[in-house]
Amino acid sequence: MRELVYDTTLEIHMDNLVSNLNYYRSLLKPHTKVMVMVKAFSYGLGTYDVAKLLEENKVDYLGVANTFEGIELRKAGIKLPIMVMKPEVDSFDLVVEYQLTPTLFSQHALERLIDTVDNSKPLAISIKIDTGMHRLGFDSTEISELTKTLKANSFLKIESIFSHLAAAEDPKEDEFSCHQIKTFISIANTISENFSYPIDQHILNSNGIVRFTDSQFDMVRLGIGLYGISSDKKTQNNLLPASTLKSKIAQIKHIKKGETVGYNRRGVATENITIATIPVGYADGLNRNLSNGNWSMIVNNQKAPIVGNVCMDMVMIDVTNINCNVGDEAFIFSAKNTIIEMSKCIGTIPYEILTSYSPRVKRVFKY
Ligand SMILES: *Cc1c(COP(=O)(O)O)cnc(C)c1O
């Protein structure tokens, strides 16, 4: 069967991902391991292809949020160790079956694991410590019970102990971040002293790698930085964009002064204008808050503002002064109109923009 040619594609620049990975690696000591987070469809890009690329580039670990994401990677043939950050306690058997490393974050979860799995075989686990994020993790009052349970169940091999910084990117919160790091060291060492084998310790995410480099310990967990985004200016200048979202002009219309465009007649022509209809809408992930000039696409190297409301499957843009034709490319975001700018326009963060583009948008991996 002939392959479908899509109008709207998310191009993923695989070489740029490798370049970003190597930039972060250059900040680390040679023996520091790198886990790359590929949760949420590799921050929206496509889990398998990105994971495969990372495997080829010899990262040490992949990180996913839930068991489903880990199973998908195994089914696709990924062999790297995979840590599941918040495994479902009702599916610990599958975590083991697919050779994923479960993160244990509470006594309840730990006991469910012990009850569920075969304790005659060693099982690698990781332990999450809550040092101030207050989301998941054991806190300092729960450590002695945790240690006792782990010692009594020696089939459990602690591969790593980790925590997560709540505000690694924010200089105003550096005192808090340092407090988190100190608390982490103390708790991780308290646990580790009870075991004769080495246990990896890690706390840094992407912004942490840049801003708290000395606390890289045994491993770091790279996420958004791999995908080309940092809140640190100098770092941002060293990163390359991971993706470009583009579509094609489906139709061009000339609108007379006083006429309106789109639903609820929100796009009002205050003079004669020319519009282009682009086949991408909020069902594809184009946030509806970008309507009415809040965002501009790039057509023929010029800015074409959105006219009226974003529809479910389409959007209209103003191309009055742009030389363009049906079939020409319209860049929804690119190096010239970035994800960072888009996120600011609608009061969110790049993470949400990245992970919002729906499966309907065709991913095209460029090597
Ligand atoms: C997602 C995630 C990361 C990566 O965070 P970035 O800010 O994207 O670098 C690191 N650690 C944990 C536990 C995470 O869930």
The ligand as a Tripos MOL2 file, in Angstrom:
@<TRIPOS>MOLECULE
LIG
   15    15     1     0     0
SMALL
NO_CHARGES

@<TRIPOS>ATOM
      1 C1         10.7760   13.8960   34.6770 C.3       1 LIG1
      2 C2         11.7560   13.6600   35.7320 C.ar      1 LIG1
      3 C3         13.0720   14.1230   35.6040 C.ar      1 LIG1
      4 C4         13.5350   14.9880   34.4640 C.3       1 LIG1
      5 O1         13.1990   16.3140   34.7270 O.3       1 LIG1
      6 P1         13.6080   17.4710   33.7070 P.3       1 LIG1
      7 O2         13.2090   18.7110   34.4140 O.co2     1 LIG1
      8 O3         12.8060   17.2400   32.4760 O.co2     1 LIG1
      9 O4         15.0470   17.3350   33.4830 O.co2     1 LIG1
     10 C5         13.9680   13.7760   36.5820 C.ar      1 LIG1
     11 N1         13.5910   13.0280   37.6480 N.ar      1 LIG1
     12 C6         12.3360   12.5960   37.8110 C.ar      1 LIG1
     13 C7         11.9950   11.7900   39.0090 C.3       1 LIG1
     14 C8         11.3640   12.9040   36.8710 C.ar      1 LIG1
     15 O5         10.1160   12.4740   37.0430 O.3       1 LIG1
@<TRIPOS>BOND
     1     1     2 1
     2     2     3 ar
     3     2    14 ar
     4     3     4 1
     5     3    10 ar
     6     4     5 1
     7     5     6 1
     8     6     7 2
     9     6     8 1
    10     6     9 1
    11    10    11 ar
    12    11    12 ar
    13    12    13 1
    14    12    14 ar
    15    14    15 1
@<TRIPOS>SUBSTRUCTURE
     1 LIG1         1 GROUP 0 **** ****
